[in-house]
Structure formats: structure tokens, C-alpha cells
Amino acid sequence: MVDNKTGRAVTQDDWKRTQIRMPQDQYESLMHYAEQNNLSLNTAMIELMELGLKSKFEGKSGRSIYFNDLNCIEDYPKEPLHERTARAEQMISDLFYRNPQYQLINIETLNDGKKIRYWYSIPRSESFRD
């Protein structure tokens, strides 16, 4: 194959690297972006891909912080408080055992031990908020 503009021989690899299929509306958006920013179509594609990759990997890096409250009174009203607390602690332990990517930050008791609050972080890539 020969490139008609440059007369240079085009290898199969060159041809593959420069071919892309996209929906018409996406192509029109790309053309509009290139025209607005006075860029070639190729430069616009590379710039947008770099921005997308950067935001994907940098924007989702880090961790998100959550907390959860466990009510030790309502769930098991007939058990002694220390047994309810132990049950809540086991639930928390199970959560972190099943999800090793989660990191426990703090555990605190509220309302004289009737409620347990635990703070933890998860990778931002798994967060539903971000």
C-alpha cells in the first residue's frame, strides 16, 4: 500500500493504527471539537483520548470514605447488650474479610453502646458517589 499524500509505503501496522470506526454523531462531535480548537482530526482524537484516559485513571484514584451505623438494640432485643455488640463486631469483621480492598478507619460506640458506627474507605473506582 502507498499513501497517496506522501507517496510513502504504508505498512499494515500503520494502516491499522490510523483506522477507527465510530458512530456518525460521535464523528460529527469530533469534527466540531477539531474545528473549534483549530486542530487536525488526528490531533483532536489524540487530545480527547488523553483527556479521557487522564480523567479515568486520575479522577478515580484515591479512596472514598463511608460510615455505617449498626443498631444493637432493635435487631436483637432479647439478647444482652454485650452479645449484641459482639454480633455487630462479627458483622463488621465479615465485611472486611470479604472485601480486603476496604480499609477500616475507626469504630465508635454511640448511645451507651446501643449503636456502633464504623468508618471505612474503599477505592474510589468502586464508589457509587464519585
ZATIBA-708715 format. One line per field, with one value per residue: x, y, z of N, C-alpha, C, O in turn; residue number from 1; residue in one letter. Coordinates in nm, 3 decimals, padded with zeros to 5 digits. Example, Ala and Ser with C-alpha at 12.3 -4.5 7.8 and 13.67 -1.06 7.14 Angstrom:
// ZATIBA-708715
nX	(01.319 01.285)
nY	(-00.569 -00.225)
nZ	(00.780 00.708)
caX	(01.230 01.367)
caY	(-00.450 -00.106)
caZ	(00.780 00.714)
cX	(01.320 01.290)
cY	(-00.330 00.003)
cZ	(00.780 00.787)
oX	(01.424 01.341)
oY	(-00.332 00.114)
oZ	(00.846 00.804)
n	(1 2)
res	(A S)
//
This chain:
// ZATIBA-708715
nX	(00.084 00.043 00.074 -00.129 -00.095 00.167 00.325 00.466 00.545 00.301 00.276 00.110 00.071 00.083 -00.147 -00.348 -00.321 -00.420 -00.684 -01.021 -01.340 -01.643 -01.954 -02.170 -02.267 -02.081 -01.851 -01.915 -01.922 -01.655 -01.535 -01.642 -01.524 -01.254 -01.256 -01.336 -01.118 -00.914 -00.766 -00.612 -00.793 -00.679 -00.510 -00.704 -00.842 -00.640 -00.588 -00.838 -00.857 -00.639 -00.722 -00.952 -00.845 -00.677 -00.860 -01.005 -00.825 -00.689 -00.892 -01.039 -00.871 -00.741 -00.932 -01.262 -01.453 -01.664 -01.932 -02.102 -02.385 -02.467 -02.739 -02.763 -02.972 -03.234 -03.228 -03.184 -03.352 -03.383 -03.144 -02.854 -02.676 -02.394 -02.371 -02.509 -02.345 -02.114 -02.210 -02.251 -01.987 -01.882 -02.018 -01.904 -01.636 -01.665 -01.743 -01.506 -01.335 -01.444 -01.406 -01.119 -01.004 -01.118 -01.067 -01.052 -01.121 -01.209 -01.381 -01.660 -01.861 -02.197 -02.460 -02.442 -02.335 -02.536 -02.545 -02.329 -02.083 -01.899 -01.621 -01.490 -01.279 -01.296 -01.172 -01.180 -01.261 -01.453 -01.657 -01.990 -02.062 -01.879)
nY	(-00.119 00.230 00.556 00.807 01.084 01.131 00.956 00.762 00.431 00.239 00.050 -00.250 -00.230 00.050 00.123 -00.004 00.134 00.382 00.363 00.387 00.310 00.472 00.592 00.804 01.043 01.074 01.111 01.355 01.520 01.505 01.625 01.883 01.960 01.958 02.162 02.386 02.412 02.452 02.231 01.942 01.654 01.417 01.511 01.617 01.382 01.241 01.423 01.427 01.157 01.138 01.318 01.183 00.937 01.032 01.151 00.928 00.756 00.920 01.068 00.881 00.784 00.726 00.724 00.670 00.778 00.623 00.573 00.357 00.273 00.049 -00.076 -00.194 -00.257 -00.269 -00.485 -00.731 -00.763 -00.923 -01.028 -00.998 -00.684 -00.698 -00.930 -00.857 -00.652 -00.799 -00.951 -00.749 -00.664 -00.893 -00.890 -00.664 -00.747 -00.960 -00.819 -00.679 -00.892 -01.021 -00.820 -00.728 -00.501 -00.287 -00.049 -00.024 00.254 00.368 00.270 00.336 00.369 00.457 00.620 00.495 00.243 00.126 00.163 00.110 00.265 00.253 00.362 00.363 00.316 00.294 00.191 00.457 00.394 00.202 00.331 00.445 00.707 00.874)
nZ	(00.000 -00.067 00.055 -00.062 -00.028 00.072 -00.067 00.050 00.149 00.305 00.587 00.702 00.975 01.015 00.879 01.033 01.276 01.215 01.152 01.244 01.370 01.418 01.552 01.353 01.478 01.682 01.534 01.411 01.637 01.710 01.485 01.511 01.755 01.675 01.480 01.634 01.805 01.635 01.531 01.383 01.267 01.359 01.569 01.739 01.808 01.948 02.156 02.290 02.363 02.538 02.738 02.825 02.918 03.116 03.296 03.360 03.493 03.677 03.791 03.926 04.110 04.439 04.747 04.876 05.151 05.386 05.623 05.852 06.047 06.303 06.467 06.779 06.947 06.829 06.645 06.782 07.035 07.268 07.353 07.569 07.599 07.557 07.403 07.175 07.088 07.032 06.818 06.627 06.595 06.478 06.234 06.118 06.101 05.920 05.689 05.621 05.586 05.362 05.177 05.108 05.001 05.124 05.384 05.726 05.924 06.168 06.467 06.662 06.956 07.013 07.195 07.456 07.387 07.245 06.979 06.708 06.523 06.229 06.045 05.719 05.431 05.075 04.753 04.521 04.267 04.304 04.421 04.447 04.457 04.334)
caX	(00.000 00.116 -00.004 -00.145 -00.049 00.312 00.396 00.540 00.486 00.228 00.274 -00.018 00.063 00.046 -00.287 -00.432 -00.314 -00.489 -00.824 -01.111 -01.482 -01.721 -02.086 -02.170 -02.281 -01.954 -01.760 -01.950 -01.876 -01.510 -01.506 -01.676 -01.418 -01.132 -01.274 -01.339 -00.986 -00.818 -00.681 -00.640 -00.879 -00.593 -00.469 -00.823 -00.867 -00.537 -00.610 -00.956 -00.825 -00.552 -00.806 -01.038 -00.765 -00.629 -00.970 -01.047 -00.732 -00.657 -01.015 -01.091 -00.770 -00.769 -01.029 -01.382 -01.478 -01.802 -01.955 -02.225 -02.430 -02.536 -02.820 -02.753 -03.093 -03.352 -03.218 -03.190 -03.390 -03.386 -03.008 -02.782 -02.609 -02.260 -02.386 -02.547 -02.225 -02.026 -02.269 -02.222 -01.844 -01.861 -02.066 -01.802 -01.521 -01.700 -01.741 -01.368 -01.276 -01.494 -01.362 -00.987 -00.967 -01.172 -00.978 -01.120 -01.061 -01.240 -01.505 -01.700 -01.993 -02.284 -02.577 -02.406 -02.310 -02.654 -02.521 -02.188 -02.055 -01.764 -01.577 -01.400 -01.256 -01.293 -01.114 -01.274 -01.313 -01.568 -01.755 -02.107 -02.080 -01.782)
caY	(00.000 00.355 00.672 00.896 01.220 01.139 00.865 00.671 00.298 00.225 -00.089 -00.295 -00.175 00.192 00.131 -00.041 00.237 00.505 00.336 00.380 00.313 00.539 00.636 00.931 01.157 01.089 01.168 01.496 01.588 01.513 01.727 02.012 01.988 01.990 02.294 02.489 02.425 02.467 02.112 01.839 01.549 01.325 01.576 01.625 01.249 01.210 01.510 01.380 01.028 01.165 01.375 01.077 00.843 01.101 01.165 00.794 00.698 01.014 01.110 00.774 00.735 00.764 00.645 00.737 00.743 00.594 00.519 00.280 00.256 -00.074 -00.058 -00.319 -00.277 -00.304 -00.611 -00.847 -00.700 -01.013 -01.065 -00.897 -00.584 -00.742 -01.027 -00.780 -00.582 -00.900 -00.986 -00.636 -00.669 -01.003 -00.843 -00.573 -00.830 -01.033 -00.724 -00.651 -01.017 -01.042 -00.708 -00.687 -00.369 -00.188 -00.021 00.026 00.377 00.388 00.216 00.408 00.334 00.572 00.592 00.396 00.112 00.074 00.179 00.106 00.331 00.227 00.442 00.286 00.373 00.198 00.254 00.547 00.328 00.120 00.417 00.483 00.852 00.950)
caZ	(00.000 -00.073 00.098 -00.178 00.002 00.092 -00.156 00.136 00.164 00.431 00.634 00.757 01.111 01.002 00.838 01.148 01.379 01.176 01.118 01.358 01.336 01.522 01.506 01.281 01.569 01.752 01.435 01.396 01.758 01.700 01.384 01.571 01.853 01.600 01.418 01.739 01.865 01.526 01.536 01.282 01.320 01.434 01.693 01.824 01.862 02.047 02.272 02.362 02.425 02.653 02.843 02.876 02.996 03.236 03.392 03.403 03.588 03.785 03.858 04.009 04.202 04.576 04.820 04.925 05.292 05.421 05.757 05.865 06.185 06.337 06.587 06.855 07.027 06.750 06.572 06.872 07.162 07.383 07.391 07.648 07.515 07.517 07.293 07.055 07.044 06.971 06.689 06.537 06.566 06.383 06.104 06.066 06.064 05.797 05.577 05.582 05.539 05.225 05.092 05.159 04.948 05.217 05.497 05.844 05.975 06.310 06.521 06.783 07.009 07.036 07.279 07.560 07.328 07.175 06.835 06.670 06.395 06.179 05.931 05.636 05.298 04.965 04.635 04.454 04.147 04.344 04.488 04.368 04.467 04.254)
cX	(00.088 00.022 -00.009 -00.090 00.103 00.391 00.475 00.468 00.422 00.227 00.135 -00.038 00.024 -00.102 -00.380 -00.435 -00.395 -00.636 -00.907 -01.254 -01.555 -01.856 -02.079 -02.180 -02.153 -01.850 -01.787 -01.907 -01.725 -01.468 -01.532 -01.569 -01.290 -01.141 -01.269 -01.201 -00.875 -00.714 -00.710 -00.728 -00.797 -00.552 -00.586 -00.853 -00.767 -00.558 -00.728 -00.932 -00.737 -00.632 -00.895 -00.962 -00.717 -00.741 -01.015 -00.955 -00.699 -00.782 -01.071 -00.984 -00.803 -00.878 -01.146 -01.409 -01.627 -01.811 -02.088 -02.257 -02.500 -02.610 -02.825 -02.881 -03.207 -03.345 -03.235 -03.227 -03.382 -03.247 -02.947 -02.701 -02.471 -02.266 -02.425 -02.426 -02.129 -02.078 -02.238 -02.074 -01.813 -01.907 -01.963 -01.680 -01.546 -01.695 -01.598 -01.294 -01.317 -01.443 -01.226 -00.941 -01.023 -01.074 -01.058 -01.047 -01.083 -01.370 -01.535 -01.837 -02.068 -02.399 -02.550 -02.390 -02.427 -02.639 -02.370 -02.175 -01.913 -01.741 -01.478 -01.382 -01.254 -01.226 -01.219 -01.334 -01.434 -01.680 -01.870 -02.127 -01.994 -01.790)
cY	(00.125 00.467 00.770 01.036 01.228 01.053 00.760 00.537 00.289 00.078 -00.123 -00.237 -00.027 00.205 00.100 00.071 00.360 00.484 00.324 00.386 00.379 00.579 00.776 01.050 01.180 01.152 01.318 01.577 01.607 01.621 01.867 02.054 02.030 02.129 02.405 02.516 02.436 02.354 02.024 01.733 01.452 01.384 01.586 01.490 01.214 01.293 01.461 01.245 01.048 01.224 01.269 00.978 00.906 01.111 01.030 00.742 00.792 01.053 01.006 00.717 00.784 00.677 00.732 00.687 00.730 00.565 00.447 00.266 00.122 -00.051 -00.190 -00.350 -00.332 -00.443 -00.735 -00.800 -00.792 -01.054 -00.959 -00.806 -00.632 -00.846 -00.957 -00.708 -00.680 -00.940 -00.875 -00.636 -00.780 -00.963 -00.752 -00.652 -00.905 -00.943 -00.702 -00.777 -01.045 -00.937 -00.657 -00.551 -00.256 -00.170 00.040 00.148 00.388 00.315 00.295 00.359 00.463 00.527 00.481 00.256 00.054 00.084 00.176 00.171 00.295 00.307 00.358 00.357 00.259 00.268 00.338 00.483 00.241 00.203 00.451 00.634 00.928 00.916)
cZ	(00.000 -00.030 -00.018 -00.151 00.007 -00.005 -00.080 00.142 00.303 00.469 00.687 00.897 01.108 00.970 00.955 01.252 01.344 01.142 01.245 01.307 01.451 01.465 01.444 01.376 01.649 01.659 01.418 01.518 01.756 01.599 01.440 01.672 01.781 01.537 01.522 01.796 01.763 01.527 01.416 01.348 01.406 01.568 01.790 01.887 01.971 02.173 02.356 02.429 02.548 02.769 02.907 02.963 03.125 03.339 03.443 03.513 03.703 03.862 03.950 04.101 04.342 04.636 04.861 05.066 05.315 05.570 05.756 06.013 06.198 06.468 06.662 06.933 06.942 06.689 06.660 07.013 07.284 07.430 07.481 07.554 07.469 07.405 07.163 06.998 06.975 06.833 06.586 06.498 06.465 06.243 06.038 06.020 05.934 05.675 05.528 05.537 05.394 05.127 05.139 05.107 05.035 05.332 05.611 05.896 06.125 06.343 06.647 06.828 07.038 07.126 07.380 07.504 07.252 07.023 06.812 06.533 06.354 06.052 05.851 05.502 05.197 04.847 04.562 04.329 04.178 04.404 04.395 04.367 04.369 04.108)
oX	(00.196 -00.093 00.095 -00.042 00.162 00.510 00.545 00.345 00.482 00.182 00.053 -00.149 -00.059 -00.172 -00.479 -00.541 -00.436 -00.704 -00.867 -01.285 -01.532 -01.870 -01.992 -02.108 -02.119 -01.771 -01.694 -01.860 -01.674 -01.377 -01.453 -01.527 -01.225 -01.044 -01.205 -01.169 -00.756 -00.593 -00.818 -00.737 -00.842 -00.558 -00.569 -00.885 -00.805 -00.549 -00.720 -00.980 -00.758 -00.612 -00.911 -01.010 -00.715 -00.719 -01.057 -01.002 -00.683 -00.777 -01.143 -01.004 -00.885 -00.911 -01.132 -01.390 -01.707 -01.710 -02.175 -02.167 -02.584 -02.550 -02.884 -02.897 -03.270 -03.447 -03.295 -03.142 -03.375 -03.234 -02.983 -02.662 -02.435 -02.176 -02.379 -02.406 -02.071 -01.999 -02.204 -02.040 -01.728 -01.843 -01.939 -01.627 -01.459 -01.647 -01.572 -01.199 -01.234 -01.439 -01.219 -00.849 -00.980 -01.006 -01.125 -00.924 -00.990 -01.459 -01.447 -01.917 -02.011 -02.431 -02.626 -02.428 -02.417 -02.713 -02.293 -02.248 -01.820 -01.827 -01.394 -01.459 -01.216 -01.223 -01.333 -01.446 -01.510 -01.787 -01.849 -02.201 -02.032 -01.715)
oY	(00.125 00.473 00.812 01.101 01.322 01.074 00.679 00.530 00.326 -00.007 -00.034 -00.200 00.016 00.289 00.169 00.099 00.435 00.580 00.259 00.458 00.346 00.597 00.856 01.149 01.295 01.236 01.398 01.690 01.712 01.699 01.958 02.169 02.127 02.206 02.508 02.629 02.431 02.377 02.030 01.725 01.410 01.316 01.565 01.482 01.163 01.241 01.454 01.221 00.984 01.185 01.265 00.938 00.842 01.083 01.018 00.691 00.747 01.071 01.038 00.612 00.874 00.571 00.853 00.569 00.813 00.536 00.472 00.249 00.086 -00.011 -00.287 -00.463 -00.430 -00.512 -00.833 -00.798 -00.742 -01.111 -00.841 -00.846 -00.610 -00.850 -00.994 -00.703 -00.648 -00.961 -00.905 -00.610 -00.762 -00.998 -00.761 -00.627 -00.912 -00.984 -00.705 -00.769 -01.086 -00.962 -00.553 -00.492 -00.142 -00.265 00.142 00.146 00.414 00.301 00.318 00.313 00.563 00.409 00.385 00.159 -00.057 00.019 00.235 00.138 00.304 00.318 00.290 00.446 00.146 00.391 00.295 00.516 00.208 00.150 00.483 00.685 01.037 00.972)
oZ	(00.060 -00.073 -00.068 -00.245 -00.047 -00.024 -00.140 00.139 00.403 00.392 00.713 00.934 01.188 01.027 00.975 01.310 01.432 01.107 01.341 01.212 01.568 01.344 01.480 01.358 01.679 01.701 01.412 01.504 01.795 01.626 01.418 01.673 01.821 01.541 01.500 01.832 01.797 01.523 01.357 01.471 01.512 01.671 01.911 02.006 02.076 02.284 02.478 02.539 02.651 02.884 03.029 03.069 03.230 03.457 03.558 03.614 03.816 03.983 04.045 04.164 04.359 04.584 04.878 05.096 05.271 05.635 05.672 06.095 06.115 06.567 06.614 06.980 06.979 06.682 06.617 07.101 07.396 07.539 07.471 07.445 07.354 07.320 07.055 06.876 06.871 06.741 06.472 06.383 06.378 06.145 05.918 05.911 05.848 05.569 05.408 05.459 05.313 05.007 05.203 05.163 05.022 05.372 05.593 05.911 06.201 06.259 06.730 06.747 07.080 07.132 07.389 07.570 07.200 06.948 06.889 06.439 06.434 05.965 05.908 05.466 05.227 04.841 04.545 04.291 04.087 04.436 04.278 04.283 04.325 04.028)
n	(1 2 3 4 5 6 7 8 9 10 11 12 13 14 15 16 17 18 19 20 21 22 23 24 25 26 27 28 29 30 31 32 33 34 35 36 37 38 39 40 41 42 43 44 45 46 47 48 49 50 51 52 53 54 55 56 57 58 59 60 61 62 63 64 65 66 67 68 69 70 71 72 73 74 75 76 77 78 79 80 81 82 83 84 85 86 87 88 89 90 91 92 93 94 95 96 97 98 99 100 101 102 103 104 105 106 107 108 109 110 111 112 113 114 115 116 117 118 119 120 121 122 123 124 125 126 127 128 129 130)
res	(M V D N K T G R A V T Q D D W K R T Q I R M P Q D Q Y E S L M H Y A E Q N N L S L N T A M I E L M E L G L K S K F E G K S G R S I Y F N D L N C I E D Y P K E P L H E R T A R A E Q M I S D L F Y R N P Q Y Q L I N I E T L N D G K K I R Y W Y S I P R S E S F R D)
//
